[in-house]
Amino acid sequence: MSTSPVTPRTKTQVAADLTDFISSSPSSYHATATAAARLESTGFRRLKERKIWELEPGQGYYVIRDGAIIAWRTPASKADVSGADSGGSSATIPGFRVFGSHTDSPAFKLKPGEEFTAEGTRQIGVEIYGGPLLNSWLDRELALAGQLSLADGSVVLAQTPPIARIPQLAIHLDRQVNDGLTLDKQRHTTPIIGLADLAEADVIEILAASAEVDPEQVVGHDVYTIPVQSPGLFGAREEFFAAPRLDNLLSVHAGISALVEVDAAALDSVALFAGFDHEEIGSNSRSGACGPFLADVTERIIASLFPESTRSDYLASLASSICVSSDAGHAAHPNYPERHDPHVRPHLGGGPLLKLNAQQRYATDAVGTAAWSQACAAAGVEYQNFVSNNAMPCGSTIGPLTATRLGMTTVDVGPALYSMHSAREMVAIDDVVALGAAAKAFLQG
């Protein structure tokens, strides 16, 4: 299937905006800050988890927990449920329309401790975060980005210039490399950041300088390697878009962009965007989809909007809610056609994916399929099905985790990519536009 026609100007504008978003989001912590800035520019207000919330109809709010962000817009009007009887008032409590994604991407995480020298070079210790395509990170200039915690308890964002590189061994010293590259995750993935006899500042000093703080005050860090090549369009007609971290900043961008355009006056549910952290390593954290973040926020929203509501009312609200989990999926690869299902062949440019799996690695069922179909029809875009080859293990997303924790009907979707988990991934720009349109239609309801 193909998406409806999109004008070149629209594609160019979307590509430029996505480029800016990705470039401003080198880590999950930066991604939440970038999303927050966009939300605030359109009138959304930040809330603190440690404060009591007093929400108003028709307003936009957001809350940040580490590298995760949840934002929502409330309907412009709400029913009065004061004096609800013991039979409950579930019919008057709105549900949620959740567009979920994740802010993190595979990378190398800076280990604690001082850097070291080897063979006349200065190197830094790193640990593999998630499941990157290791070979794609070789011979690329890398920056470091993330958060620094200071002795006074504050946290600051840091991003260095390109200071690191993981150089590959020359073919003259590995004559069989083109027959199969094998990388030892400890020995062969250590970045070089300088010459041993010329380095004047250690990596913490460089990070502290980028954040304009005293390096002596840095007591902890969550810092990752970042490819510095800028995102951009390419292809015979600029139909493709390449960038780092498309998995899953593309979905974060689509969700935030859709939420700020939602019309509160036309809402009958709370339109909510959730960007979780730590999906690439299993989501088991306080800011991951396995944690309580979304449950905490949704319960507090209902309690604030409807002070007389009960726990039963909140559960009824969840029962009438639906979540779209948007994460990158695989397009059928022309050089490896045997790795895909022989009959279900999603292609770049064919529209967003509807992801299905009998083992519930994706949470999509028939009810969720209908909801996604309706959203795409309202947006005027087509979607395509994705299933795995039965002989290949299937990945998973935040979808099944959200469904398990909250009991919402959940459907897994996402853009089709080539080179997923590479340092530089690839998508069709038409699919970026289509996903954004479908996200807006879904949140608007």
ABEGO torsion letter per residue (X at the ends): XBBBBBBAAAAAAAAAAAAAAAAABABAAAAAAAAAAAAAAAGBBBBBAABBBBBBBGBBBBBBBEABBBBBBBBABBBBABGBBAAEAAAABBBBBBBBBBABBBBBBBBBEBBBBBGGBBBBBBBBBEBBBAAAABGBBBBBBEBBBBAAGBBBBBBBBBABBBBBBBAAABAAAAAEBBBBAAAAABBBAEBAAABABBAAAAAAAAAGBBAAABABBBBBBBBABBBBBBEAAGABBBBBGAOAAAAAAAAAAAAAABBAAABABBBBBBBBBGAAAGGBBAABAABAAAAAAAAAAAAAABAABBAAAAAAAAAABBBBBBBBBBBBBAABAAABBAABBBBBGAEBBBBBBAAGABABBAAAAAAAAAAAAAAGBBBBBBBBBAABBBBBBAAAAAAAAAGBBBBBBEBBBBGBGBABBBBBAAAAAAAAAAAAAAAAX
